[in-house]
Amino acid sequence: MKSPLLSLPGAVPAEGADEGVAAHYGDLFREQRALAGGSGLVDLSHRGVITITGGDRRAWLHLLVTQHISELPPGQATEALILTSNGHIEHALSLVDDGETLWAHIEPGTREELVAYLESMKFFYRVEVADRTEDFAVVHLPAGSIAPVPDGVTVRETPHGRDLFLPRADLTEYARANGPVAGILAYEALRVETHRPRLGFETDHRTIPHELGLIGTAVHLQKGCYRGQETVARVQNLGKPPRRLVFLHLDGSEVHLPGHGTPVRLAADGPEGRQLGFVTTSARHHELGPIALALVKRNVPVDAPLLAGETAAAQETVVEP
């Protein structure tokens, strides 16, 4: 959905998965610094919004996802995954319950498939699933923000800030009153800095939660059965994940950032060496310079200099090998 904030001065439209909102508003680093300092907001209105109502909503969703949410207190934010039968990540939900409704925002382009799956699993439970994307827009306020929350608006608060489920009709007025507005590139740079994986970027068709360090944050190891639990338990108890997420400091002399899917190799082997992983997200950070997240094979030495395409990269461990 195309955001009305694209009409603000300086707005440059984002492309790819984030199409529909602004990439930036003319000054990427200024926007990053504002967010890092606790001011401004980010337009995430391209994300899907799903609600679940009914007396069985938490107990029912508890059976389907990786997180323990059957007794989720009102106002407490959490994350949850839906896995395939083989334990691969299929959907990621950013959740909060307001006491009457369970709210989730999800990646752009995933809402139709997710709603169809949830509808197929309702059976005799007292739940109603609704796609509210046309009615509500997600707005992110950074940690430390003193921007007001309008009455009646559901808030999802995390260590990284607050996500507001704002009526879409109020988006423009709220942004003008509580700006400056930062583009998605500034938001993504801070996400990469804090090593937070994103569905469709840090995941592919065979990603399992252990590879991204999601055990404990989005996967609860002491809850009952859910689809894909066998793989989670087997890796947790008997094995190790085949890949691991790493953070990369990229050579700042390069003009272009390595894009998603760029091969990662050992620097000692050169650009023609054996591929050991791939770049998932790269960004330009206002303090760290060019940075990236990447998925690499578990046995890549943690101190080995790497190449992202032809760009030199020093790695930091996110997931222990």
C-alpha positions as a Markdown table, in Angstrom:
| # | Residue | x | y | z |
|---|---|---|---|---|
| 1 | Met | 0.0 | 0.0 | 0.0 |
| 2 | Lys | 1.4 | 3.4 | -1.0 |
| 3 | Ser | 1.9 | 5.6 | 2.0 |
| 4 | Pro | 0.6 | 9.2 | 2.0 |
| 5 | Leu | 3.9 | 10.3 | 3.6 |
| 6 | Leu | 5.5 | 9.8 | 0.2 |
| 7 | Ser | 4.1 | 13.2 | -0.5 |
| 8 | Leu | 6.3 | 14.9 | 2.2 |
| 9 | Pro | 9.2 | 17.1 | 1.0 |
| 10 | Gly | 12.3 | 15.2 | 0.0 |
| 11 | Ala | 10.7 | 11.7 | 0.0 |
| 12 | Val | 12.4 | 9.2 | -2.2 |
| 13 | Pro | 10.4 | 6.0 | -2.6 |
| 14 | Ala | 11.8 | 2.7 | -1.4 |
| 15 | Glu | 12.1 | -0.3 | -3.8 |
| 16 | Gly | 11.7 | -4.1 | -3.4 |
| 17 | Ala | 10.2 | -5.5 | -0.3 |
| 18 | Asp | 9.8 | -2.0 | 1.2 |
| 19 | Glu | 8.0 | -0.5 | -1.8 |
| 20 | Gly | 5.2 | 1.8 | -0.7 |
| 21 | Val | 7.1 | 3.9 | 1.9 |
| 22 | Ala | 10.0 | 6.3 | 1.7 |
| 23 | Ala | 13.6 | 5.0 | 1.5 |
| 24 | His | 14.7 | 8.4 | 2.9 |
| 25 | Tyr | 13.7 | 12.1 | 3.0 |
| 26 | Gly | 16.9 | 13.6 | 1.7 |
| 27 | Asp | 19.4 | 13.0 | 4.4 |
| 28 | Leu | 19.9 | 9.4 | 5.5 |
| 29 | Phe | 22.5 | 10.1 | 8.2 |
| 30 | Arg | 20.5 | 12.9 | 9.8 |
| 31 | Glu | 17.5 | 10.6 | 9.9 |
| 32 | Gln | 19.6 | 7.9 | 11.5 |
| 33 | Arg | 21.0 | 10.2 | 14.1 |
| 34 | Ala | 17.5 | 11.5 | 15.0 |
| 35 | Leu | 16.2 | 8.0 | 15.6 |
| 36 | Ala | 19.3 | 7.0 | 17.6 |
| 37 | Gly | 18.8 | 10.1 | 19.7 |
| 38 | Gly | 15.1 | 9.1 | 20.4 |
| 39 | Ser | 13.4 | 11.6 | 18.2 |
| 40 | Gly | 11.3 | 11.3 | 15.0 |
| 41 | Leu | 9.3 | 8.3 | 13.7 |
| 42 | Val | 9.4 | 5.7 | 11.0 |
| 43 | Asp | 6.6 | 5.0 | 8.6 |
| 44 | Leu | 6.1 | 1.2 | 8.5 |
| 45 | Ser | 2.6 | 1.5 | 7.0 |
| 46 | His | 3.6 | -1.0 | 4.2 |
| 47 | Arg | 3.6 | -3.8 | 6.8 |
| 48 | Gly | 0.6 | -6.1 | 7.2 |
| 49 | Val | -1.7 | -5.8 | 10.2 |
| 50 | Ile | -3.5 | -8.9 | 11.5 |
| 51 | Thr | -5.9 | -9.0 | 14.5 |
| 52 | Ile | -7.3 | -12.1 | 16.3 |
| 53 | Thr | -10.3 | -11.7 | 18.6 |
| 54 | Gly | -12.3 | -14.1 | 20.7 |
| 55 | Gly | -12.0 | -15.8 | 24.0 |
| 56 | Asp | -9.7 | -18.5 | 22.7 |
| 57 | Arg | -7.4 | -16.2 | 20.8 |
| 58 | Arg | -4.2 | -16.7 | 22.9 |
| 59 | Ala | -4.7 | -20.4 | 23.7 |
| 60 | Trp | -5.4 | -21.1 | 20.0 |
| 61 | Leu | -2.5 | -19.2 | 18.5 |
| 62 | His | -0.3 | -20.7 | 21.2 |
| 63 | Leu | -0.8 | -24.1 | 19.5 |
| 64 | Leu | 0.4 | -22.8 | 16.1 |
| 65 | Val | 3.5 | -20.7 | 16.9 |
| 66 | Thr | 6.9 | -21.1 | 18.5 |
| 67 | Gln | 6.2 | -18.7 | 21.3 |
| 68 | His | 4.5 | -19.3 | 24.7 |
| 69 | Ile | 1.5 | -16.9 | 24.4 |
| 70 | Ser | -1.4 | -18.7 | 26.1 |
| 71 | Glu | -0.9 | -16.5 | 29.2 |
| 72 | Leu | 0.6 | -13.4 | 27.5 |
| 73 | Pro | -0.2 | -10.4 | 29.7 |
| 74 | Pro | -2.0 | -7.4 | 28.1 |
| 75 | Gly | 0.5 | -4.9 | 26.8 |
| 76 | Gln | 3.5 | -7.2 | 26.8 |
| 77 | Ala | 5.2 | -7.4 | 23.4 |
| 78 | Thr | 6.6 | -10.7 | 22.0 |
| 79 | Glu | 7.7 | -12.3 | 18.8 |
| 80 | Ala | 6.6 | -15.6 | 17.3 |
| 81 | Leu | 7.3 | -17.7 | 14.3 |
| 82 | Ile | 5.3 | -20.2 | 12.2 |
| 83 | Leu | 7.4 | -23.0 | 10.9 |
| 84 | Thr | 7.0 | -25.6 | 8.2 |
| 85 | Ser | 6.8 | -29.2 | 9.1 |
| 86 | Asn | 10.6 | -29.4 | 8.6 |
| 87 | Gly | 11.2 | -26.6 | 11.0 |
| 88 | His | 12.0 | -23.9 | 8.4 |
| 89 | Ile | 10.8 | -20.3 | 9.2 |
| 90 | Glu | 7.6 | -19.5 | 7.2 |
| 91 | His | 6.1 | -16.5 | 9.0 |
| 92 | Ala | 7.2 | -14.0 | 11.6 |
| 93 | Leu | 4.7 | -12.2 | 13.8 |
| 94 | Ser | 5.4 | -9.1 | 16.0 |
| 95 | Leu | 2.7 | -9.5 | 18.7 |
| 96 | Val | 0.9 | -7.7 | 21.5 |
| 97 | Asp | -2.5 | -8.3 | 23.2 |
| 98 | Asp | -4.5 | -5.3 | 24.4 |
| 99 | Gly | -6.7 | -7.3 | 26.6 |
| 100 | Glu | -9.4 | -7.8 | 24.0 |
| 101 | Thr | -7.6 | -8.2 | 20.7 |
| 102 | Leu | -4.3 | -9.9 | 19.7 |
| 103 | Trp | -2.5 | -7.6 | 17.3 |
| 104 | Ala | 0.3 | -8.6 | 14.9 |
| 105 | His | 2.3 | -6.7 | 12.3 |
| 106 | Ile | 4.0 | -8.8 | 9.6 |
| 107 | Glu | 6.2 | -8.5 | 6.6 |
| 108 | Pro | 4.8 | -6.9 | 3.4 |
| 109 | Gly | 3.4 | -9.4 | 1.0 |
| 110 | Thr | 2.8 | -12.2 | 3.5 |
| 111 | Arg | -0.6 | -11.3 | 4.9 |
| 112 | Glu | -2.8 | -13.2 | 2.4 |
| 113 | Glu | -0.9 | -16.4 | 2.9 |
| 114 | Leu | -0.8 | -16.0 | 6.7 |
| 115 | Val | -4.5 | -15.2 | 7.0 |
| 116 | Ala | -5.4 | -18.2 | 4.8 |
| 117 | Tyr | -3.3 | -20.5 | 7.0 |
| 118 | Leu | -4.8 | -19.1 | 10.2 |
| 119 | Glu | -8.3 | -19.5 | 8.9 |
| 120 | Ser | -7.7 | -23.1 | 7.9 |
| 121 | Met | -6.7 | -23.9 | 11.5 |
| 122 | Lys | -9.6 | -22.3 | 13.4 |
| 123 | Phe | -11.7 | -25.6 | 13.8 |
| 124 | Phe | -14.0 | -25.3 | 16.8 |
| 125 | Tyr | -12.1 | -22.5 | 18.6 |
| 126 | Arg | -13.8 | -19.2 | 19.4 |
| 127 | Val | -11.5 | -16.9 | 17.3 |
| 128 | Glu | -11.9 | -14.4 | 14.5 |
| 129 | Val | -9.0 | -13.6 | 12.2 |
| 130 | Ala | -9.0 | -10.3 | 10.3 |
| 131 | Asp | -6.7 | -8.5 | 7.9 |
| 132 | Arg | -6.8 | -4.9 | 9.2 |
| 133 | Thr | -4.0 | -3.5 | 6.9 |
| 134 | Glu | -6.4 | -1.2 | 5.1 |
| 135 | Asp | -7.5 | 0.3 | 8.4 |
| 136 | Phe | -4.3 | 0.5 | 10.4 |
| 137 | Ala | -0.8 | 1.6 | 9.8 |
| 138 | Val | 2.3 | 0.7 | 11.8 |
| 139 | Val | 4.4 | 3.7 | 13.0 |
| 140 | His | 7.6 | 3.1 | 14.9 |
| 141 | Leu | 8.8 | 5.5 | 17.6 |
| 142 | Pro | 12.5 | 5.0 | 18.6 |
| 143 | Ala | 13.5 | 4.2 | 22.2 |
| 144 | Gly | 13.5 | 7.3 | 24.3 |
| 145 | Ser | 10.8 | 9.1 | 22.2 |
| 146 | Ile | 8.5 | 11.3 | 24.1 |
| 147 | Ala | 6.0 | 11.5 | 21.2 |
| 148 | Pro | 2.4 | 11.1 | 22.5 |
| 149 | Val | 0.3 | 8.0 | 21.9 |
| 150 | Pro | -3.3 | 8.9 | 20.9 |
| 151 | Asp | -6.1 | 7.6 | 23.0 |
| 152 | Gly | -7.2 | 4.1 | 22.0 |
| 153 | Val | -4.2 | 3.3 | 20.0 |
| 154 | Thr | -2.6 | -0.1 | 20.7 |
| 155 | Val | 1.2 | 0.1 | 21.4 |
| 156 | Arg | 3.8 | -2.6 | 21.1 |
| 157 | Glu | 6.8 | -1.6 | 23.3 |
| 158 | Thr | 10.2 | -3.3 | 22.9 |
| 159 | Pro | 13.8 | -2.3 | 23.9 |
| 160 | His | 14.2 | -0.8 | 20.5 |
| 161 | Gly | 11.1 | 1.5 | 20.6 |
| 162 | Arg | 7.4 | 1.5 | 20.3 |
| 163 | Asp | 5.2 | 0.3 | 17.4 |
| 164 | Leu | 1.9 | 2.0 | 17.1 |
| 165 | Phe | -1.1 | 0.5 | 15.4 |
| 166 | Leu | -2.4 | 3.8 | 14.2 |
| 167 | Pro | -5.6 | 4.4 | 12.3 |
| 168 | Arg | -4.5 | 4.8 | 8.7 |
| 169 | Ala | -6.6 | 7.9 | 8.3 |
| 170 | Asp | -4.6 | 9.6 | 11.0 |
| 171 | Leu | -1.1 | 8.8 | 9.6 |
| 172 | Thr | -0.4 | 12.1 | 7.9 |
| 173 | Glu | -1.6 | 14.3 | 10.7 |
| 174 | Tyr | 0.3 | 12.3 | 13.3 |
| 175 | Ala | 3.6 | 12.3 | 11.3 |
| 176 | Arg | 3.4 | 16.1 | 10.8 |
| 177 | Ala | 2.8 | 16.7 | 14.5 |
| 178 | Asn | 5.5 | 14.3 | 15.7 |
| 179 | Gly | 8.3 | 14.3 | 13.1 |
| 180 | Pro | 10.8 | 14.4 | 11.7 |
| 181 | Val | 10.0 | 11.3 | 9.7 |
| 182 | Ala | 12.8 | 8.9 | 8.9 |
| 183 | Gly | 12.9 | 6.6 | 5.9 |
| 184 | Ile | 13.2 | 2.8 | 6.0 |
| 185 | Leu | 16.9 | 2.9 | 5.2 |
| 186 | Ala | 17.6 | 4.7 | 8.5 |
| 187 | Tyr | 15.5 | 2.1 | 10.3 |
| 188 | Glu | 17.2 | -0.8 | 8.6 |
| 189 | Ala | 20.7 | 0.5 | 9.4 |
| 190 | Leu | 19.8 | 0.6 | 13.1 |
| 191 | Arg | 18.3 | -2.9 | 12.7 |
| 192 | Val | 21.5 | -4.3 | 11.2 |
| 193 | Glu | 23.5 | -2.6 | 13.9 |
| 194 | Thr | 21.5 | -4.4 | 16.6 |
| 195 | His | 21.7 | -7.7 | 14.8 |
| 196 | Arg | 17.9 | -8.1 | 14.4 |
| 197 | Pro | 17.0 | -10.6 | 11.7 |
| 198 | Arg | 14.1 | -10.0 | 9.3 |
| 199 | Leu | 11.9 | -12.5 | 7.5 |
| 200 | Gly | 12.8 | -12.6 | 3.8 |
| 201 | Phe | 16.1 | -10.9 | 4.3 |
| 202 | Glu | 18.0 | -13.0 | 6.9 |
| 203 | Thr | 15.8 | -16.0 | 5.9 |
| 204 | Asp | 15.6 | -18.3 | 2.9 |
| 205 | His | 13.5 | -21.4 | 2.2 |
| 206 | Arg | 15.7 | -23.5 | 4.6 |
| 207 | Thr | 16.4 | -21.2 | 7.5 |
| 208 | Ile | 15.8 | -22.6 | 11.0 |
| 209 | Pro | 15.5 | -20.4 | 14.2 |
| 210 | His | 18.8 | -21.5 | 15.7 |
| 211 | Glu | 20.7 | -20.0 | 12.8 |
| 212 | Leu | 19.5 | -16.5 | 13.6 |
| 213 | Gly | 19.7 | -16.6 | 17.3 |
| 214 | Leu | 15.9 | -16.6 | 17.8 |
| 215 | Ile | 15.8 | -19.2 | 20.6 |
| 216 | Gly | 14.5 | -17.4 | 23.6 |
| 217 | Thr | 13.3 | -14.3 | 21.7 |
| 218 | Ala | 10.8 | -15.9 | 19.3 |
| 219 | Val | 11.1 | -19.6 | 20.2 |
| 220 | His | 10.1 | -20.9 | 23.7 |
| 221 | Leu | 11.7 | -24.3 | 24.4 |
| 222 | Gln | 9.3 | -25.3 | 27.2 |
| 223 | Lys | 6.0 | -25.0 | 25.5 |
| 224 | Gly | 3.8 | -27.7 | 23.9 |
| 225 | Cys | 3.8 | -29.1 | 20.4 |
| 226 | Tyr | 3.7 | -26.9 | 17.3 |
| 227 | Arg | 4.5 | -27.6 | 13.7 |
| 228 | Gly | 8.3 | -27.9 | 13.2 |
| 229 | Gln | 9.0 | -28.4 | 16.9 |
| 230 | Glu | 10.8 | -31.7 | 16.2 |
| 231 | Thr | 13.5 | -29.9 | 14.3 |
| 232 | Val | 13.9 | -27.2 | 16.9 |
| 233 | Ala | 14.2 | -29.8 | 19.7 |
| 234 | Arg | 16.6 | -32.0 | 17.7 |
| 235 | Val | 19.0 | -29.1 | 16.9 |
| 236 | Gln | 18.8 | -27.8 | 20.5 |
| 237 | Asn | 19.5 | -31.2 | 22.1 |
| 238 | Leu | 21.5 | -33.2 | 19.7 |
| 239 | Gly | 23.1 | -31.1 | 17.0 |
| 240 | Lys | 24.2 | -27.6 | 15.8 |
| 241 | Pro | 22.6 | -25.5 | 13.1 |
| 242 | Pro | 24.3 | -25.7 | 9.7 |
| 243 | Arg | 24.7 | -21.9 | 9.4 |
| 244 | Arg | 25.1 | -18.9 | 11.7 |
| 245 | Leu | 24.3 | -15.2 | 11.5 |
| 246 | Val | 27.3 | -12.8 | 11.5 |
| 247 | Phe | 27.7 | -9.1 | 11.5 |
| 248 | Leu | 30.1 | -7.6 | 9.0 |
| 249 | His | 32.1 | -4.4 | 9.0 |
| 250 | Leu | 32.6 | -3.6 | 5.3 |
| 251 | Asp | 35.5 | -1.9 | 3.6 |
| 252 | Gly | 34.4 | 1.8 | 3.5 |
| 253 | Ser | 36.3 | 2.5 | 0.3 |
| 254 | Glu | 33.8 | 0.7 | -1.9 |
| 255 | Val | 31.2 | 2.9 | -3.6 |
| 256 | His | 28.5 | 0.2 | -3.8 |
| 257 | Leu | 27.1 | -1.9 | -1.0 |
| 258 | Pro | 26.9 | -5.7 | -1.6 |
| 259 | Gly | 23.3 | -6.6 | -2.2 |
| 260 | His | 21.2 | -9.3 | -0.8 |
| 261 | Gly | 22.5 | -12.7 | -1.9 |
| 262 | Thr | 26.1 | -11.5 | -2.6 |
| 263 | Pro | 28.4 | -14.5 | -2.0 |
| 264 | Val | 30.6 | -14.5 | 1.1 |
| 265 | Arg | 34.0 | -16.2 | 0.9 |
| 266 | Leu | 37.2 | -16.4 | 2.9 |
| 267 | Ala | 39.4 | -13.4 | 2.0 |
| 268 | Ala | 42.4 | -15.8 | 1.8 |
| 269 | Asp | 40.7 | -17.6 | -1.1 |
| 270 | Gly | 39.9 | -14.5 | -3.1 |
| 271 | Pro | 36.8 | -13.6 | -5.1 |
| 272 | Glu | 36.9 | -16.9 | -6.9 |
| 273 | Gly | 37.0 | -19.0 | -3.8 |
| 274 | Arg | 34.4 | -21.4 | -2.5 |
| 275 | Gln | 31.2 | -19.6 | -1.4 |
| 276 | Leu | 30.6 | -20.0 | 2.3 |
| 277 | Gly | 27.5 | -17.9 | 2.8 |
| 278 | Phe | 25.7 | -14.8 | 1.5 |
| 279 | Val | 24.9 | -11.2 | 2.5 |
| 280 | Thr | 21.4 | -10.8 | 3.8 |
| 281 | Thr | 21.2 | -7.1 | 4.5 |
| 282 | Ser | 23.7 | -4.3 | 4.0 |
| 283 | Ala | 23.4 | -0.7 | 5.1 |
| 284 | Arg | 25.3 | 2.6 | 5.6 |
| 285 | His | 25.5 | 3.5 | 9.2 |
| 286 | His | 26.0 | 7.1 | 10.5 |
| 287 | Glu | 28.8 | 6.0 | 12.9 |
| 288 | Leu | 30.0 | 2.5 | 11.8 |
| 289 | Gly | 30.1 | 3.2 | 8.1 |
| 290 | Pro | 29.0 | 0.3 | 5.7 |
| 291 | Ile | 27.8 | -2.7 | 7.6 |
| 292 | Ala | 25.9 | -5.9 | 6.9 |
| 293 | Leu | 24.4 | -9.1 | 8.2 |
| 294 | Ala | 25.3 | -12.4 | 6.5 |
| 295 | Leu | 24.5 | -16.1 | 6.9 |
| 296 | Val | 27.7 | -18.3 | 6.7 |
| 297 | Lys | 28.5 | -21.9 | 7.3 |
| 298 | Arg | 28.9 | -22.9 | 10.9 |
| 299 | Asn | 32.5 | -24.0 | 10.5 |
| 300 | Val | 33.7 | -20.6 | 9.1 |
| 301 | Pro | 36.4 | -19.5 | 11.6 |
| 302 | Val | 35.0 | -16.7 | 13.7 |
| 303 | Asp | 38.2 | -14.5 | 13.3 |
| 304 | Ala | 38.7 | -15.1 | 9.6 |
| 305 | Pro | 38.7 | -12.0 | 7.3 |
| 306 | Leu | 35.9 | -12.4 | 4.7 |
| 307 | Leu | 34.9 | -11.1 | 1.3 |
| 308 | Ala | 31.4 | -10.0 | 0.5 |
| 309 | Gly | 31.6 | -10.2 | -3.3 |
| 310 | Glu | 34.8 | -8.3 | -3.8 |
| 311 | Thr | 34.4 | -6.1 | -0.6 |
| 312 | Ala | 36.6 | -6.9 | 2.3 |
| 313 | Ala | 34.7 | -7.6 | 5.5 |
| 314 | Ala | 35.6 | -8.2 | 9.2 |
| 315 | Gln | 33.1 | -10.3 | 11.0 |
| 316 | Glu | 31.6 | -10.2 | 14.5 |
| 317 | Thr | 29.9 | -13.2 | 16.0 |
| 318 | Val | 26.1 | -13.0 | 16.4 |
| 319 | Val | 25.3 | -16.7 | 16.7 |
| 320 | Glu | 28.1 | -18.9 | 18.3 |
| 321 | Pro | 29.3 | -21.7 | 16.1 |
